[in-house]
């Protein structure tokens, strides 16, 4: 079911002009969080959310980028930048963890570490697994598929961001997408996305999005706007299948009768 959904998502995004990214599931915390301007004392970077690996630290990181990211954390970027004024450890940045989101791929591509320097306009996406120490319930699993995407272009706006989502979700018959202002350390403005469940009529969170802050883009050497998002593949599947529990779609508790009878959409 999820593989079918993932392939459908890929086809839709390619049809919208996006190219696919790939990269490691286990990566340096630098790519997963530091380059994303996530403070090292953020709760999401503790063992409560993070799957750290007991392996040797990653030595091969771009030194100039490493220094630029450290400066952004300590001092901020630009005349109005203020940074976090909190401890920043290169040793921690080199530690290895399972990626808690696939935005680590976006950081690799935007920095030029994956494909070389990119000139706008660019559109990239991935549909890959992420790993998070969440409490398992009807909408959360320890591993899940994230629909990562970003657009690099001049003078992007919130309207561009919302319009992209409306176009994307309409391909799955989902036309009631709602937006709620949100805070992220790495985007400003930021929005959570909600979709209405066809069976319960409840709004469920289906993604997070925003326009990357200067503190993210400047160290990467990006001089134009980048809008980005992370969407939940499993929750998208819940909306178009009517499943009320994510565990019915994936994992050892999957409802086999539901999967046998689910309509094939691709």
C-alpha positions in Angstrom: 0.0 0.0 0.0 2.7 2.5 1.0 5.0 1.6 -1.9 2.1 2.1 -4.2 1.4 5.5 -2.7 5.1 6.4 -2.8 5.3 5.6 -6.5 2.2 7.6 -7.2 3.6 10.6 -5.3 6.8 10.4 -7.3 4.9 10.4 -10.6 2.9 13.5 -9.5 6.0 15.5 -8.4 7.9 14.6 -11.5 4.9 15.7 -13.5 5.1 19.0 -11.6 8.7 19.5 -12.7 10.6 18.1 -9.7 13.8 16.0 -9.7 14.4 13.3 -7.2 17.0 13.4 -4.4 18.6 10.5 -2.6 21.1 10.1 0.3 22.1 8.2 3.4 19.6 7.0 6.0 22.3 7.3 8.7 24.1 10.7 8.6 26.1 13.2 10.5 24.0 15.3 12.9 25.5 18.2 11.0 23.4 17.5 7.9 20.3 16.3 9.8 20.1 19.3 12.2 23.0 21.8 12.4 22.8 22.9 8.8 19.1 23.3 9.3 19.7 25.9 12.1 18.4 23.5 14.7 20.0 24.5 18.1 22.0 21.7 19.6 20.0 21.9 22.8 16.7 21.6 21.0 14.5 18.8 22.6 14.2 17.0 19.2 18.0 16.4 19.3 17.9 14.4 22.5 17.5 10.7 23.0 13.8 11.3 23.5 13.4 11.9 19.7 16.6 10.8 18.2 18.1 7.4 17.3 21.9 7.9 17.8 24.3 5.2 16.5 27.3 3.9 18.4 29.7 4.3 15.4 32.7 6.4 14.6 31.9 10.1 13.9 31.9 11.3 10.4 35.2 13.1 9.6 34.4 14.2 6.0 32.4 17.4 6.3 33.0 20.6 4.2 35.2 22.7 6.6 34.1 26.1 5.2 30.5 25.1 5.5 31.1 23.7 9.0 32.5 27.0 10.1 29.8 29.0 8.5 27.1 27.0 10.2 28.8 27.3 13.5 29.0 31.1 13.1 25.3 31.2 12.2 24.4 29.3 15.4 26.7 31.4 17.6 26.3 34.9 16.1 23.4 34.8 13.6 23.6 36.0 10.0 23.4 39.6 8.7 23.1 42.9 10.6 20.0 41.7 12.4 21.2 38.2 13.2 21.5 37.2 16.8 22.2 33.4 16.8 21.4 31.2 19.8 24.1 32.2 22.2 24.2 28.6 23.3 27.0 26.0 23.3 27.8 24.5 19.9 29.9 21.4 19.7 31.7 20.3 16.5 32.0 16.8 18.1 28.2 16.6 18.4 27.8 17.8 14.8 29.9 14.9 13.6 28.0 12.2 15.5 25.9 9.8 13.5 22.2 9.2 13.8 19.3 7.9 11.8 17.8 10.9 10.1 14.7 12.2 11.9 13.6 13.9 8.8 14.7 13.8 5.2 15.6 17.5 5.2 19.2 16.2 5.5 19.0 15.5 1.8 17.8 19.1 1.1 20.8 20.4 3.0 23.2 18.2 1.0 21.7 19.3 -2.3 21.3 23.0 -1.5 24.9 23.2 -0.2 26.3 21.7 -3.4 27.7 18.7 -1.6 25.4 16.2 -3.5 25.1 17.6 -7.1 27.4 20.6 -7.2 26.3 24.2 -7.1 22.7 24.7 -8.2 21.4 27.8 -10.0 17.8 28.9 -9.7 15.2 27.9 -10.6 15.3 24.4 -9.1 12.8 21.9 -7.8 13.7 18.8 -5.9 11.9 16.1 -3.9 12.3 12.8 -2.2 10.0 10.1 -0.8 12.1 8.3 1.7 12.1 6.9 5.2 12.8 8.9 8.4 13.2 7.6 11.9 11.9 9.2 15.1 11.5 8.0 18.7 7.8 8.8 18.8 5.1 7.2 20.9 3.3 4.8 18.5 -0.4 5.7 18.0 -3.0 6.0 15.3 -0.9 8.7 13.4 2.7 8.0 14.5 5.2 5.2 13.9 8.9 4.9 14.7 9.8 4.8 11.0 7.7 6.6 8.4 7.9 8.0 4.8 8.4 11.7 4.4 7.6 13.6 1.2 10.4 16.1 1.2 10.5 18.9 -1.3 11.8 22.4 -2.0 11.7 25.0 -4.7 14.6 27.5 -5.3 13.6 30.7 -7.1 13.6 34.4 -6.9 10.9 36.2 -5.0 8.9 33.3 -3.7 5.8 34.0 -1.6 3.5 32.2 0.8 1.0 32.1 -2.1 3.5 30.1 -4.2 3.9 27.6 -1.3 0.1 27.2 -0.7 -0.6 26.9 -4.4 2.0 24.1 -4.8 0.2 22.1 -2.0 -3.2 22.7 -3.5 -2.0 21.4 -6.9 -0.3 18.4 -5.4 -3.1 17.2 -3.1 -5.7 17.8 -5.8 -4.0 14.9 -7.8 -5.3 12.6 -5.0 -8.8 14.1 -4.8 -8.0 16.0 -1.7 -9.3 19.6 -2.0 -9.9 20.6 1.6 -6.3 21.5 2.7 -6.0 24.0 5.5 -3.0 26.0 6.8 -2.1 27.0 10.3 0.7 29.4 11.2 3.5 27.5 13.0 7.0 28.0 14.4 10.1 26.2 13.1 13.7 27.2 13.9 14.5 26.9 10.2 11.6 28.6 8.3 9.9 31.9 8.5 7.0 32.1 7.8 6.0 28.5 8.7 2.8 26.6 8.2 1.4 23.3 9.3 -1.0 21.6 6.8 -4.2 19.8 7.7 -6.5 17.6 5.7 -10.0 16.5 6.5 -10.5 12.7 7.1 -13.3 11.3 4.9 -14.6 9.0 7.6 -14.3 10.9 10.8 -14.5 14.4 9.3 -11.7 15.4 11.6 -8.7 17.5 10.5 -5.4 15.7 10.8 -2.0 17.1 10.4 -0.5 16.1 7.1 2.7 18.2 6.9 4.9 21.1 7.8 6.3 23.8 5.6 7.8 27.3 5.2 10.4 29.5 3.6 13.9 28.8 4.7 15.5 31.5 6.9 18.6 33.4 6.0 20.4 31.6 8.8 19.9 28.4 6.9 20.5 29.6 3.3 23.5 32.0 3.8 25.9 29.4 5.1 24.9 27.1 2.2 25.7 29.9 -0.2 22.2 30.3 -1.5 21.2 33.8 -2.4 17.6 33.5 -3.4 14.4 32.2 -1.8 13.8 28.5 -1.0 10.4 27.2 0.1 10.4 23.8 1.5 8.2 21.1 3.1 8.0 17.7 4.7 4.7 15.9 4.2 3.5 12.6 5.7 3.0 9.8 3.1 1.1 7.6 5.6 -1.3 10.3 6.5 -1.9 11.1 2.8 -2.8 7.4 2.3 -5.1 7.6 5.3 -7.0 10.5 3.6 -7.6 8.8 0.3 -8.2 5.3 1.6 -10.3 6.2 4.6 -8.1 4.3 7.0 -8.4 5.7 10.6 -5.2 4.1 12.0 -1.8 4.4 10.4 -1.0 0.9 11.7 -3.7 -0.6 9.4 -1.5 0.5 6.5 2.0 -0.5 7.5 3.8 -2.8 9.9 3.2 -6.0 11.8 -0.3 -4.9 12.9 -1.5 -4.0 9.4 -5.1 -5.0 8.7 -4.7 -7.6 6.0 -8.4 -7.7 5.2 -8.4 -3.9 4.8 -5.3 -4.1 2.5 -6.9 -6.9 0.4 -10.1 -4.8 -0.2 -8.5 -1.4 -0.6 -9.0 0.1 -4.0 -5.9 0.1 -6.2 -5.4 3.7 -7.4 -2.2 3.2 -9.3 
